[in-house]
Amino acid sequence: MANLGFGENGWGGLILSAALTTLLLSLAAMLVGAVAGSGVAAAKLSPRRPVRWLGDGYSVIFRGIPELLIIYLFYFGGSGLITQIGQMFGADGFIEVPPFLIGALAIGLISASYQAEVFRAARLALNSGEIEAAQAIGMPRWRVLQRIVLPQVVRYALPGLSNVWQMSLKDSALISVTGIVELMRASQVAAGSTRQYFTFYLIGGTCYLVLTVLSNTAFKKAEQRLGRAHQSRTAAHS
């Protein structure tokens, strides 16, 4: 058990640091996915057929190609493309893209294809009567979006986003192929160095479970808070 300590010969510090990296990477990917997913959802809901085709095409591509292949395309292909662009402007040598940036972008864009469906379903679940009533009294479009659409979309989307978050958290393990030391990579390094494979892979799995339980708790509390806020607004208007 000395190998699990935080001293000079212990692996505790590396595991803890890797868990933090996994959490930050997943949060960054979720943010990228929320931004891109909102745009894809808006495209899918567009009255214009070509725009809907673009949204559907995005979902088919990023949900149909294996996640690991997308990461390879972004990491190796992205670095190669940036290197070629840099050479056009006089740069020398190979330009490597930071693995964390690539990981957040790749997982985020994968996440966006799933978040888009969550946002689209949440938008379709809205009561159109509230929106029509707000428009009838002359409420500006941005105010309707701010006070009616967004709060309810978030409330309806939160359970689905919880599932997408769990997927992104697990997908972060794939970023170990780029060399970034997240939980999966740290578990591999510690297991290979100590030959205690069962112990350190079990520790890595336990860390993922802890992050999952904590995040589930946070999502449930957020759902309860939004539910109470909605009930308060409903009671105030009734």
Backbone as JSON, one array per atom type, in Angstrom:
{
  "sequence": "MANLGFGENGWGGLILSAALTTLLLSLAAMLVGAVAGSGVAAAKLSPRRPVRWLGDGYSVIFRGIPELLIIYLFYFGGSGLITQIGQMFGADGFIEVPPFLIGALAIGLISASYQAEVFRAARLALNSGEIEAAQAIGMPRWRVLQRIVLPQVVRYALPGLSNVWQMSLKDSALISVTGIVELMRASQVAAGSTRQYFTFYLIGGTCYLVLTVLSNTAFKKAEQRLGRAHQSRTAAHS",
  "N": [[0.81, -1.21, 0.0], [2.18, 1.11, 0.2], [2.76, 2.19, -2.21], [0.61, 3.71, -2.84], [0.79, 6.1, -1.58], [1.55, 9.64, -1.0], [4.1, 10.37, -1.09], [7.61, 10.51, -2.09], [8.0, 8.1, -3.45], [5.47, 7.31, -3.95], [2.28, 6.87, -5.66], [0.04, 8.3, -5.32], [-0.16, 11.1, -5.63], [0.06, 11.44, -8.42], [-2.21, 10.04, -9.33], [-4.25, 11.57, -8.16], [-3.81, 14.08, -9.36], [-4.25, 13.32, -12.01], [-6.96, 12.65, -11.88], [-8.07, 15.17, -11.47], [-7.33, 16.35, -13.88], [-8.86, 14.78, -15.64], [-11.43, 15.56, -14.82], [-11.41, 18.35, -15.42], [-10.95, 18.23, -18.17], [-13.27, 16.92, -19.04], [-15.21, 18.8, -18.27], [-14.47, 20.99, -19.89], [-14.9, 19.84, -22.41], [-17.65, 19.4, -22.23], [-18.59, 22.01, -22.19], [-17.76, 22.95, -24.72], [-19.31, 21.19, -26.22], [-21.88, 22.04, -25.48], [-22.08, 24.59, -26.61], [-21.6, 24.07, -29.39], [-23.55, 22.1, -29.74], [-25.92, 23.49, -29.27], [-26.03, 25.12, -31.53], [-26.25, 23.14, -33.52], [-28.7, 21.99, -32.8], [-30.38, 24.18, -33.24], [-30.11, 24.33, -35.99], [-31.31, 21.92, -36.76], [-33.91, 22.46, -36.09], [-34.59, 24.42, -37.81], [-36.61, 26.11, -40.25], [-35.72, 25.96, -42.79], [-34.81, 23.71, -45.26], [-32.15, 23.02, -46.3], [-30.54, 23.88, -44.17], [-31.43, 22.25, -42.12], [-30.54, 19.84, -43.15], [-27.79, 20.16, -42.86], [-27.54, 20.15, -40.06], [-28.5, 17.54, -39.51], [-26.59, 16.08, -40.92], [-24.26, 16.64, -39.46], [-24.85, 15.3, -37.04], [-25.01, 12.64, -37.95], [-22.37, 12.16, -38.82], [-20.69, 12.61, -36.52], [-21.8, 10.89, -34.69], [-21.64, 8.51, -35.92], [-19.0, 7.85, -36.59], [-16.34, 6.15, -34.95], [-15.34, 7.16, -31.66], [-12.61, 7.12, -30.93], [-11.32, 7.19, -33.4], [-12.03, 9.73, -34.29], [-10.63, 11.26, -32.43], [-7.99, 10.6, -33.13], [-7.96, 11.67, -35.73], [-8.26, 14.39, -35.17], [-6.01, 14.87, -33.54], [-3.6, 13.93, -34.84], [-4.13, 14.55, -37.55], [-4.96, 17.22, -37.24], [-2.67, 18.47, -36.18], [-0.92, 18.06, -38.32], [-2.19, 19.58, -40.32], [-2.09, 22.18, -39.23], [0.65, 22.46, -39.12], [1.3, 22.51, -41.87], [-0.01, 24.87, -42.6], [1.41, 26.64, -41.0], [3.96, 26.42, -42.16], [3.5, 27.63, -44.58], [3.56, 30.23, -43.84], [6.13, 30.58, -43.12], [7.03, 29.14, -40.91], [9.07, 26.75, -39.19], [9.62, 23.21, -38.93], [7.7, 20.7, -37.08], [4.48, 21.41, -35.88], [2.98, 20.9, -32.94], [-0.21, 20.33, -31.65], [-1.62, 21.24, -28.51], [-2.35, 18.51, -26.38], [-4.46, 18.59, -24.48], [-6.15, 20.59, -25.46], [-6.89, 19.47, -27.93], [-8.16, 17.16, -27.0], [-10.35, 18.23, -25.51], [-11.69, 19.54, -27.57], [-12.25, 17.48, -29.45], [-13.74, 15.54, -27.94], [-15.7, 17.26, -27.1], [-17.01, 18.0, -29.51], [-18.0, 15.56, -30.27], [-19.7, 15.13, -28.12], [-21.44, 17.22, -28.65], [-23.06, 16.3, -30.72], [-24.81, 14.66, -29.42], [-25.82, 16.29, -27.39], [-27.19, 18.08, -28.97], [-29.51, 16.69, -29.75], [-30.72, 16.47, -27.28], [-31.21, 19.17, -26.61], [-32.87, 19.85, -28.76], [-35.12, 18.2, -28.36], [-35.92, 19.23, -25.9], [-36.61, 21.83, -26.61], [-38.8, 21.34, -28.28], [-40.55, 20.43, -26.43], [-41.52, 22.59, -25.11], [-44.13, 24.76, -23.97], [-45.98, 26.2, -26.34], [-47.88, 28.13, -26.04], [-47.13, 29.94, -24.02], [-45.01, 31.29, -25.2], [-46.29, 32.46, -27.4], [-48.08, 34.11, -26.04], [-46.33, 35.9, -24.78], [-45.22, 37.11, -27.03], [-47.5, 38.3, -28.01], [-48.01, 40.39, -26.24], [-46.08, 42.11, -26.94], [-43.43, 41.59, -26.16], [-39.96, 41.74, -26.59], [-37.97, 39.75, -28.88], [-35.51, 38.79, -27.9], [-35.93, 39.0, -25.2], [-37.98, 37.15, -24.79], [-36.58, 34.86, -25.37], [-34.72, 34.93, -23.29], [-36.23, 34.93, -20.88], [-38.25, 33.03, -21.07], [-37.83, 30.89, -22.98], [-35.07, 29.88, -22.7], [-34.77, 29.27, -19.81], [-36.7, 27.18, -19.51], [-35.92, 25.33, -21.44], [-33.43, 24.55, -20.44], [-34.3, 23.35, -18.06], [-35.83, 21.18, -18.99], [-33.88, 19.88, -20.43], [-31.91, 19.08, -18.68], [-31.92, 16.42, -17.39], [-31.26, 14.78, -19.61], [-28.81, 15.91, -20.33], [-27.31, 15.14, -18.18], [-26.86, 12.44, -18.72], [-25.34, 12.69, -21.05], [-23.11, 13.94, -20.01], [-22.03, 11.89, -18.41], [-21.23, 10.17, -20.43], [-19.27, 11.73, -21.72], [-17.44, 11.93, -19.67], [-16.51, 9.3, -19.45], [-15.53, 8.99, -22.05], [-13.3, 10.58, -21.94], [-11.23, 8.99, -21.19], [-10.2, 8.0, -23.52], [-8.48, 9.89, -24.44], [-6.03, 9.36, -23.53], [-4.43, 8.26, -25.47], [-3.16, 10.33, -26.7], [-1.18, 11.06, -25.05], [-1.64, 12.7, -22.88], [-1.85, 12.96, -19.37], [-4.3, 11.65, -17.92], [-6.85, 10.03, -15.93], [-6.98, 7.36, -16.94], [-4.52, 7.08, -18.28], [-2.73, 7.59, -16.17], [-3.32, 5.42, -14.51], [-2.44, 3.33, -16.13], [0.32, 3.89, -16.3], [1.13, 3.74, -13.58], [0.39, 1.1, -13.01], [1.96, -0.35, -14.84], [4.51, 0.32, -13.98], [4.71, -0.66, -11.39], [3.8, -3.23, -11.55], [1.46, -3.91, -10.38], [-1.2, -4.47, -11.51], [-3.98, -5.08, -11.18], [-4.55, -3.67, -8.82], [-4.07, -0.88, -9.41], [-5.61, -0.42, -11.69], [-8.07, -0.92, -10.61], [-8.17, 1.14, -8.76], [-8.23, 3.31, -10.53], [-10.71, 2.82, -11.78], [-12.38, 3.12, -9.56], [-12.01, 5.83, -9.02], [-13.24, 6.97, -11.27], [-15.86, 6.16, -10.73], [-16.36, 7.58, -8.37], [-16.28, 10.23, -9.32], [-18.48, 10.03, -11.0], [-20.62, 9.54, -9.2], [-20.55, 11.89, -7.65], [-21.06, 13.83, -9.62], [-23.6, 13.02, -10.48], [-25.06, 13.55, -8.19], [-24.8, 16.35, -8.12], [-26.19, 17.06, -10.47], [-28.77, 16.15, -9.84], [-29.43, 17.82, -7.7], [-29.41, 20.26, -9.04], [-31.56, 19.85, -10.79], [-33.68, 19.66, -8.95], [-33.6, 22.22, -7.85], [-34.16, 23.85, -10.09], [-36.68, 22.87, -10.64], [-38.14, 23.71, -8.37], [-37.91, 26.47, -8.7], [-39.34, 26.8, -11.05], [-41.91, 26.02, -10.23], [-42.43, 28.04, -8.41], [-42.51, 30.28, -10.1], [-44.71, 29.55, -11.64], [-46.76, 29.49, -9.73], [-46.79, 32.18, -9.04], [-47.76, 33.38, -11.33], [-50.27, 32.35, -11.51]],
  "CA": [[0.0, 0.0, 0.0], [3.03, 2.3, 0.19], [2.72, 2.76, -3.55], [-0.55, 4.59, -2.95], [1.02, 7.3, -0.8], [1.82, 10.89, -1.69], [5.52, 10.67, -0.93], [8.48, 10.47, -3.27], [7.83, 6.83, -4.15], [4.05, 6.99, -4.02], [1.56, 7.22, -6.88], [-1.18, 9.01, -4.96], [-0.19, 12.44, -6.22], [-0.2, 11.32, -9.86], [-3.61, 9.64, -9.5], [-5.1, 12.71, -7.81], [-3.63, 15.06, -10.42], [-4.91, 12.79, -13.2], [-8.41, 12.76, -11.68], [-8.4, 16.57, -11.69], [-7.23, 16.57, -15.33], [-10.05, 14.16, -16.23], [-12.59, 16.41, -14.52], [-11.3, 19.59, -16.2], [-11.11, 17.89, -19.58], [-14.69, 16.63, -19.27], [-15.94, 20.07, -18.17], [-14.19, 21.77, -21.1], [-15.59, 19.17, -23.51], [-19.09, 19.63, -22.07], [-18.84, 23.39, -22.59], [-17.66, 22.97, -26.18], [-20.48, 20.49, -26.73], [-23.09, 22.84, -25.27], [-22.09, 25.66, -27.6], [-21.8, 23.48, -30.72], [-24.83, 21.39, -29.75], [-27.01, 24.47, -29.4], [-26.08, 25.49, -32.94], [-26.77, 22.0, -34.3], [-30.12, 21.88, -32.49], [-31.06, 25.26, -33.95], [-30.14, 23.94, -37.4], [-32.29, 20.85, -36.92], [-35.24, 23.05, -35.92], [-34.75, 25.48, -38.8], [-37.62, 25.85, -41.29], [-35.03, 25.81, -44.08], [-34.39, 22.33, -45.44], [-30.69, 22.85, -46.37], [-29.97, 24.05, -42.83], [-31.74, 21.01, -41.39], [-29.64, 18.8, -43.67], [-26.48, 20.36, -42.23], [-27.64, 19.66, -38.68], [-28.6, 16.08, -39.54], [-25.3, 15.56, -41.37], [-23.33, 16.71, -38.32], [-25.17, 14.22, -36.11], [-24.66, 11.35, -38.55], [-20.92, 12.03, -38.87], [-20.05, 12.51, -35.2], [-22.34, 9.75, -33.96], [-21.37, 7.3, -36.69], [-17.57, 7.53, -36.58], [-15.86, 5.82, -33.6], [-14.74, 8.29, -30.94], [-11.15, 7.06, -30.98], [-10.9, 7.63, -34.72], [-12.16, 11.19, -34.32], [-9.52, 11.81, -31.66], [-6.8, 10.46, -33.97], [-8.06, 12.63, -36.84], [-8.01, 15.73, -34.65], [-4.68, 15.02, -32.96], [-2.55, 13.81, -35.86], [-4.52, 15.34, -38.72], [-4.97, 18.65, -36.9], [-1.28, 18.94, -36.07], [-0.36, 18.1, -39.66], [-2.78, 20.71, -41.04], [-1.54, 23.42, -38.67], [2.05, 22.51, -39.56], [1.32, 22.96, -43.27], [-0.37, 26.3, -42.62], [2.54, 27.38, -40.44], [5.05, 26.44, -43.14], [3.14, 28.62, -45.6], [3.91, 31.55, -43.3], [7.54, 30.61, -42.78], [7.37, 28.39, -39.7], [9.9, 25.56, -39.42], [9.38, 22.07, -38.07], [6.35, 20.19, -36.83], [3.75, 22.16, -34.86], [2.1, 19.98, -32.22], [-1.33, 20.95, -30.95], [-1.7, 20.75, -27.13], [-3.28, 17.37, -26.24], [-5.67, 18.95, -23.73], [-7.02, 21.33, -26.37], [-7.42, 18.51, -28.88], [-9.1, 16.3, -26.29], [-11.57, 18.97, -25.21], [-12.39, 19.84, -28.82], [-12.74, 16.24, -30.04], [-14.82, 15.0, -27.12], [-16.77, 18.26, -27.1], [-17.78, 17.93, -30.75], [-18.76, 14.31, -30.19], [-20.77, 15.41, -27.17], [-22.4, 18.14, -29.27], [-24.02, 15.57, -31.54], [-25.82, 14.12, -28.5], [-26.48, 17.42, -26.74], [-28.11, 18.69, -29.93], [-30.78, 15.98, -29.66], [-31.32, 16.82, -25.99], [-31.73, 20.54, -26.73], [-33.98, 19.86, -29.72], [-36.28, 17.62, -27.69], [-36.35, 20.16, -24.85], [-37.29, 22.96, -27.27], [-40.09, 20.88, -28.77], [-41.41, 20.16, -25.27], [-41.99, 23.85, -24.55], [-45.52, 25.16, -24.2], [-45.97, 27.31, -27.31], [-48.81, 29.17, -25.61], [-46.41, 30.96, -23.25], [-44.24, 32.09, -26.15], [-47.24, 33.26, -28.17], [-48.61, 35.15, -25.16], [-45.28, 36.91, -24.62], [-45.12, 37.86, -28.29], [-48.72, 39.08, -28.18], [-47.93, 41.61, -25.43], [-45.0, 42.93, -27.46], [-42.14, 41.29, -25.55], [-38.92, 41.56, -27.61], [-37.58, 38.36, -29.12], [-34.42, 38.41, -27.01], [-36.49, 38.85, -23.86], [-38.69, 35.87, -24.8], [-35.55, 33.84, -25.29], [-34.07, 34.99, -21.98], [-37.11, 34.72, -19.73], [-39.18, 31.92, -21.25], [-37.3, 29.74, -23.72], [-33.86, 29.29, -22.12], [-34.97, 28.6, -18.51], [-37.44, 25.94, -19.63], [-35.1, 24.39, -22.21], [-32.45, 24.01, -19.49], [-35.0, 22.46, -17.11], [-36.19, 19.95, -19.69], [-32.69, 19.23, -20.98], [-30.95, 18.7, -17.65], [-31.74, 14.96, -17.23], [-30.53, 14.26, -20.76], [-27.44, 16.39, -20.26], [-26.63, 14.32, -17.18], [-26.4, 11.24, -19.42], [-24.26, 13.08, -21.96], [-21.94, 14.2, -19.16], [-21.43, 10.61, -18.05], [-20.57, 9.67, -21.63], [-18.06, 12.52, -21.93], [-16.5, 11.57, -18.6], [-15.88, 8.04, -19.83], [-14.78, 9.19, -23.29], [-12.04, 11.25, -21.64], [-10.19, 7.96, -21.08], [-9.62, 7.78, -24.85], [-7.47, 10.92, -24.71], [-4.73, 8.83, -23.1], [-3.63, 7.93, -26.66], [-2.41, 11.53, -27.1], [-0.09, 11.27, -24.1], [-2.04, 13.5, -21.73], [-1.94, 12.09, -18.19], [-5.58, 11.67, -17.21], [-6.99, 8.87, -15.04], [-6.64, 6.11, -17.62], [-3.08, 7.07, -18.53], [-2.05, 7.47, -14.87], [-3.49, 4.04, -14.06], [-1.55, 2.5, -16.94], [1.7, 4.15, -15.91], [1.35, 3.19, -12.24], [0.28, -0.37, -13.08], [3.11, -0.87, -15.56], [5.74, 0.54, -13.21], [4.7, -1.45, -10.15], [3.28, -4.57, -11.86], [0.24, -4.13, -9.61], [-2.2, -4.1, -12.5], [-5.33, -5.12, -10.61], [-4.7, -2.61, -7.82], [-4.15, 0.48, -9.95], [-6.78, -0.3, -12.57], [-9.21, -0.84, -9.7], [-8.17, 2.51, -8.22], [-8.7, 4.18, -11.61], [-12.15, 2.62, -11.92], [-13.02, 3.71, -8.38], [-12.0, 7.29, -9.2], [-14.31, 7.28, -12.22], [-17.14, 5.98, -10.04], [-16.52, 8.7, -7.44], [-16.65, 11.39, -10.13], [-19.84, 9.8, -11.49], [-21.56, 9.72, -8.09], [-20.58, 13.31, -7.29], [-21.72, 14.58, -10.68], [-25.02, 12.67, -10.43], [-25.63, 14.31, -7.07], [-24.88, 17.75, -8.53], [-27.27, 17.19, -11.45], [-30.05, 15.98, -9.16], [-29.7, 19.05, -6.94], [-29.75, 21.29, -10.01], [-32.92, 19.56, -11.26], [-34.61, 20.02, -7.88], [-33.63, 23.68, -7.72], [-34.88, 24.4, -11.24], [-38.08, 22.5, -10.48], [-38.75, 24.6, -7.37], [-37.99, 27.8, -9.29], [-40.45, 26.78, -12.01], [-43.15, 25.98, -9.48], [-42.62, 29.37, -7.83], [-42.97, 31.18, -11.16], [-46.07, 29.14, -12.03], [-47.66, 29.94, -8.68], [-46.86, 33.64, -9.07], [-48.56, 33.8, -12.48], [-51.61, 31.77, -11.46]],
  "C": [[0.84, 1.26, 0.0], [3.02, 2.98, -1.17], [1.57, 3.74, -3.75], [-0.36, 5.89, -2.2], [1.33, 8.5, -1.67], [3.29, 11.3, -1.55], [6.28, 10.55, -2.23], [8.26, 9.21, -4.1], [6.37, 6.42, -4.3], [3.42, 7.48, -5.32], [0.28, 8.01, -6.6], [-1.29, 10.38, -5.6], [-0.51, 12.4, -7.7], [-1.66, 10.97, -10.11], [-4.54, 10.82, -9.23], [-5.02, 13.79, -8.88], [-4.34, 14.61, -11.7], [-6.43, 12.88, -13.09], [-8.86, 14.2, -11.92], [-8.34, 16.9, -13.19], [-8.44, 15.99, -16.05], [-11.28, 15.03, -16.03], [-12.57, 17.68, -15.36], [-11.5, 19.34, -17.68], [-12.58, 17.64, -19.91], [-15.53, 17.9, -19.21], [-15.73, 20.92, -19.42], [-14.91, 21.17, -22.3], [-17.09, 19.41, -23.44], [-19.46, 21.05, -22.49], [-18.78, 23.54, -24.1], [-18.9, 22.31, -26.79], [-21.76, 21.28, -26.58], [-23.2, 23.94, -26.32], [-22.38, 25.1, -29.0], [-23.15, 22.78, -30.8], [-26.02, 22.32, -29.87], [-27.16, 24.9, -30.86], [-26.65, 24.38, -33.81], [-28.26, 21.83, -34.05], [-30.92, 22.95, -33.21], [-31.15, 24.94, -35.45], [-31.19, 22.87, -37.65], [-33.72, 21.38, -36.82], [-35.53, 24.13, -36.95], [-35.85, 25.12, -39.82], [-36.99, 25.65, -42.67], [-34.44, 24.41, -44.2], [-32.88, 22.17, -45.54], [-30.01, 22.98, -45.01], [-30.23, 22.81, -41.99], [-30.84, 19.88, -41.85], [-28.25, 18.92, -43.04], [-26.47, 19.83, -40.79], [-27.71, 18.14, -38.62], [-27.27, 15.45, -39.96], [-24.26, 15.57, -40.26], [-23.58, 15.54, -37.37], [-24.75, 12.86, -36.66], [-23.15, 11.13, -38.51], [-20.34, 11.77, -37.48], [-20.63, 11.4, -34.32], [-22.03, 8.43, -34.66], [-19.92, 6.88, -36.71], [-17.12, 7.2, -35.16], [-15.12, 7.0, -32.95], [-13.22, 8.3, -31.04], [-10.63, 7.52, -32.33], [-10.99, 9.14, -34.86], [-11.01, 11.84, -33.57], [-8.22, 11.72, -32.46], [-6.81, 11.48, -35.1], [-7.73, 14.04, -36.36], [-6.57, 15.89, -34.2], [-3.6, 15.0, -34.04], [-2.88, 14.64, -37.1], [-4.5, 16.82, -38.45], [-3.57, 19.22, -36.81], [-0.64, 19.04, -37.45], [-0.89, 19.29, -40.45], [-2.2, 22.04, -40.55], [-0.08, 23.57, -39.07], [2.16, 23.01, -40.99], [0.98, 24.44, -43.38], [0.77, 27.14, -42.09], [3.7, 27.49, -41.41], [4.77, 27.44, -44.27], [3.52, 30.03, -45.16], [5.34, 31.58, -42.76], [7.95, 29.87, -41.53], [8.17, 27.15, -40.07], [9.5, 24.44, -38.46], [7.92, 21.74, -37.88], [5.72, 20.97, -35.68], [2.76, 21.21, -34.19], [1.02, 20.76, -31.47], [-1.39, 20.41, -29.53], [-2.73, 19.64, -26.98], [-4.57, 17.73, -25.5], [-6.66, 19.68, -24.64], [-7.68, 20.39, -27.37], [-8.47, 17.62, -28.21], [-10.42, 16.99, -26.01], [-12.37, 19.23, -26.47], [-13.01, 18.57, -29.4], [-13.92, 15.67, -29.25], [-16.01, 15.97, -27.09], [-17.63, 18.18, -28.35], [-18.55, 16.62, -30.85], [-19.96, 14.51, -29.27], [-21.85, 16.3, -27.78], [-23.45, 17.41, -30.08], [-25.13, 14.96, -30.68], [-26.55, 15.25, -27.77], [-27.48, 18.09, -27.67], [-29.49, 18.02, -29.87], [-31.5, 16.31, -28.35], [-31.94, 18.2, -26.06], [-32.93, 20.6, -27.67], [-35.25, 19.31, -29.08], [-36.82, 18.57, -26.62], [-37.1, 21.35, -25.47], [-38.68, 22.55, -27.76], [-41.08, 20.63, -27.64], [-41.99, 21.44, -24.67], [-43.46, 24.08, -24.88], [-45.53, 26.38, -25.12], [-46.89, 28.43, -26.9], [-48.12, 30.27, -24.85], [-45.64, 31.88, -24.19], [-45.16, 33.0, -26.96], [-47.83, 34.39, -27.33], [-47.59, 36.27, -24.96], [-45.13, 37.75, -25.88], [-46.34, 38.76, -28.48], [-48.69, 40.38, -27.38], [-46.76, 42.49, -25.84], [-43.64, 42.71, -26.83], [-41.1, 41.08, -26.65], [-38.47, 40.1, -27.7], [-36.49, 37.91, -28.16], [-34.91, 38.22, -25.58], [-37.28, 37.54, -23.73], [-37.69, 34.73, -24.65], [-34.96, 33.76, -23.89], [-34.98, 34.52, -20.85], [-38.01, 33.49, -19.86], [-38.51, 30.69, -21.85], [-36.13, 29.09, -22.98], [-34.08, 28.62, -20.77], [-35.69, 27.25, -18.63], [-36.67, 24.9, -20.43], [-34.07, 23.74, -21.28], [-33.11, 23.03, -18.54], [-35.34, 21.13, -17.77], [-34.95, 19.16, -20.13], [-31.79, 18.63, -19.91], [-30.82, 17.18, -17.45], [-30.97, 14.33, -18.4], [-29.07, 14.69, -20.76], [-26.63, 15.61, -19.22], [-26.08, 13.05, -17.83], [-25.24, 11.55, -20.36], [-22.98, 13.35, -21.19], [-21.24, 12.9, -18.78], [-20.67, 10.01, -19.24], [-19.26, 10.41, -21.87], [-16.99, 12.18, -20.89], [-15.77, 10.27, -18.94], [-15.06, 8.17, -21.11], [-13.43, 9.86, -23.05], [-10.9, 10.25, -21.5], [-9.5, 7.72, -22.42], [-8.5, 8.77, -25.15], [-6.09, 10.46, -24.25], [-3.84, 8.5, -24.29], [-2.81, 9.13, -27.13], [-1.26, 11.82, -26.15], [-0.45, 12.1, -22.89], [-2.29, 12.56, -20.54], [-3.26, 12.36, -17.48], [-5.69, 10.35, -16.44], [-6.56, 7.56, -15.71], [-5.14, 6.0, -17.82], [-2.31, 6.9, -17.22], [-2.15, 6.05, -14.34], [-2.57, 3.1, -14.82], [-0.1, 2.65, -16.51], [2.01, 3.52, -14.56], [1.32, 1.66, -12.27], [1.5, -0.97, -13.76], [4.4, -0.74, -14.76], [5.83, -0.36, -11.99], [4.31, -2.92, -10.36], [2.06, -4.92, -11.01], [-0.96, -3.71, -10.47], [-3.61, -4.05, -11.9], [-5.55, -3.94, -9.66], [-4.92, -1.25, -8.47], [-5.28, 0.65, -10.97], [-8.06, -0.23, -11.74], [-9.31, 0.57, -9.1], [-8.69, 3.49, -9.28], [-10.2, 4.07, -11.8], [-12.92, 3.23, -10.77], [-13.09, 5.23, -8.5], [-13.08, 7.73, -10.17], [-15.68, 7.17, -11.55], [-17.41, 7.12, -9.07], [-16.94, 9.95, -8.2], [-18.08, 11.25, -10.64], [-20.87, 10.06, -10.4], [-21.68, 11.2, -7.72], [-21.31, 14.14, -8.34], [-23.21, 14.27, -10.73], [-25.72, 13.44, -9.32], [-25.8, 15.78, -7.45], [-26.02, 17.97, -9.52], [-28.64, 17.07, -10.78], [-30.42, 17.23, -8.36], [-30.08, 20.19, -7.88], [-31.17, 21.1, -10.54], [-33.94, 19.98, -10.22], [-34.73, 21.53, -7.74], [-34.4, 24.32, -8.86], [-36.36, 24.07, -11.15], [-38.79, 23.4, -9.49], [-38.91, 26.01, -7.93], [-39.15, 27.87, -10.28], [-41.79, 26.78, -11.31], [-43.46, 27.35, -8.87], [-43.12, 30.35, -8.88], [-44.39, 30.84, -11.59], [-47.1, 29.63, -11.01], [-47.85, 31.45, -8.7], [-47.75, 34.13, -10.2], [-50.0, 33.29, -12.44], [-52.52, 32.58, -10.52]]
}
